[in-house]
Amino acid sequence: MTAFQLTVNGRPRTVEADPDTPLLWILRDTLGLTGTKFGCGQGVCGACTVHLDGKAVKSCQTSLKEASGHAIITVEGLSKDGSHPVQKAWLAEDVAQCGYCQPGMLMSAAALLSHTPHPTDGDIDEAFADHVCRCGTYPRIRKAVKRAAGGVK
């Protein structure tokens, strides 16, 4: 086992594990941050999306070694009280049905808005192209992203 330094949700953490362990399992099993979900394990569903230095990445496809030394934000780190604009917009637009994919969707929306404050429909579609929502709430997701950007009142 090797020791790795991570900063997760603003907090320095030391983790001892195999360098090739997916970040998803470090977050969930080692650090107890279960908001990040396991979906497909192949990086195609988006349920495990977190931020790595502000960029949305699939934690099931990111190794502990790759994440070491970087700032990681999970859905728990968006805000302690649900006050992040994306979280508020998700509630206002009643996006979630089953909710399983939503942590990853929230993280992708927050990353999108951090670099594209006023996204077009095309920007939103591109940001969510590798997410799967079995409930089919895509129109509400788009509306919530626009609300979080200040485009929907």
C-alpha positions in Angstrom: 0.0 0.0 0.0 1.1 3.5 -0.8 0.1 6.7 1.0 -1.5 9.4 -1.1 -2.4 13.0 -0.3 -5.8 14.2 -1.4 -7.8 17.4 -0.8 -11.4 16.4 -0.7 -14.1 19.0 -0.2 -11.4 21.4 1.0 -10.1 19.0 3.6 -6.6 17.4 3.4 -6.8 13.6 3.5 -4.1 10.9 3.5 -5.2 7.6 2.0 -3.3 4.3 1.9 -4.4 2.1 -1.0 -3.3 0.6 -4.2 -2.4 3.4 -6.7 -4.8 1.9 -9.3 -7.8 1.9 -7.0 -10.6 4.0 -8.7 -11.2 7.3 -6.9 -14.9 6.3 -6.7 -14.1 3.5 -4.2 -11.7 5.7 -2.2 -14.5 8.3 -1.8 -17.2 5.9 -1.0 -15.5 3.1 0.9 -12.5 4.8 2.5 -13.8 8.3 3.1 -17.5 7.5 3.6 -18.6 10.0 1.0 -21.5 8.0 -0.5 -23.1 10.8 -2.5 -20.9 9.8 -5.4 -22.7 6.8 -7.0 -21.5 3.7 -8.7 -23.4 3.3 -12.0 -21.7 1.4 -14.7 -18.0 1.3 -13.7 -17.0 2.2 -17.3 -17.4 5.9 -17.3 -20.4 6.1 -19.6 -23.3 6.8 -17.2 -22.0 9.8 -15.3 -23.3 8.8 -11.8 -19.8 8.9 -10.3 -18.9 12.4 -11.6 -16.9 14.6 -9.3 -14.7 17.7 -9.8 -10.9 17.3 -10.1 -9.4 20.7 -10.0 -12.8 22.1 -11.1 -13.2 19.8 -14.1 -16.0 17.2 -14.2 -14.4 13.7 -14.2 -15.7 10.1 -13.9 -14.4 8.9 -10.6 -14.8 5.2 -11.6 -12.2 5.9 -14.3 -9.8 8.1 -12.3 -7.2 6.2 -10.3 -6.1 7.3 -6.8 -2.7 7.9 -8.3 -4.2 10.3 -10.9 -6.2 12.1 -8.3 -3.4 12.5 -5.8 -2.3 16.1 -5.2 -5.4 17.5 -6.8 -8.5 19.2 -5.4 -11.5 16.9 -5.4 -15.0 18.1 -4.8 -17.9 15.7 -4.4 -21.6 16.4 -4.3 -21.3 16.7 -0.5 -18.8 19.5 -1.1 -21.0 21.7 -3.3 -22.6 23.2 -0.1 -23.3 22.1 3.4 -26.9 23.4 3.3 -28.1 22.9 -0.3 -27.5 26.6 -1.1 -25.4 26.0 -4.3 -27.3 27.6 -7.2 -27.4 24.2 -9.0 -28.9 22.5 -6.0 -31.5 25.2 -5.6 -32.4 25.0 -9.3 -32.7 21.2 -9.1 -35.3 21.5 -6.4 -37.1 24.4 -8.0 -37.5 22.5 -11.3 -38.3 19.2 -9.5 -35.6 17.4 -11.6 -35.1 14.2 -9.6 -37.4 11.3 -9.8 -35.4 8.2 -8.5 -32.4 10.5 -7.9 -29.7 7.9 -8.4 -28.0 9.8 -11.3 -28.5 13.2 -9.8 -25.3 13.7 -7.8 -23.3 13.2 -11.1 -25.7 15.5 -12.9 -25.3 18.2 -10.3 -21.5 18.0 -10.5 -21.5 18.3 -14.3 -23.9 21.2 -14.1 -21.7 23.0 -11.6 -18.6 22.4 -13.6 -20.3 23.6 -16.8 -21.5 26.8 -15.2 -18.1 27.5 -13.7 -16.6 27.8 -17.1 -19.7 28.7 -19.2 -21.8 31.0 -17.0 -24.6 31.3 -19.7 -24.7 28.0 -21.5 -26.7 27.4 -24.7 -28.9 24.3 -25.2 -26.0 22.9 -27.2 -23.5 23.5 -24.3 -25.9 21.8 -21.9 -26.4 18.9 -24.2 -22.7 18.5 -24.7 -22.0 18.6 -20.9 -24.6 15.9 -20.3 -23.9 13.7 -23.4 -22.2 11.0 -21.3 -24.9 10.9 -18.5 -27.7 8.5 -18.4 -31.0 9.3 -16.6 -33.3 6.3 -16.8 -36.2 8.5 -15.6 -35.8 10.8 -18.6 -35.8 14.1 -16.8 -33.6 15.7 -19.5 -35.9 18.7 -20.2 -36.0 19.5 -16.5 -32.3 19.2 -16.2 -31.8 21.7 -19.1 -34.3 24.0 -17.4 -32.6 23.7 -14.0 -29.1 24.5 -15.6 -30.6 27.6 -17.1 -32.2 28.6 -13.8 -28.9 28.1 -12.0 -27.3 30.3 -14.7 -29.9 33.0 -14.1 -31.8 32.4 -17.3 -35.1 31.1 -15.8 -37.0 32.9 -13.1 
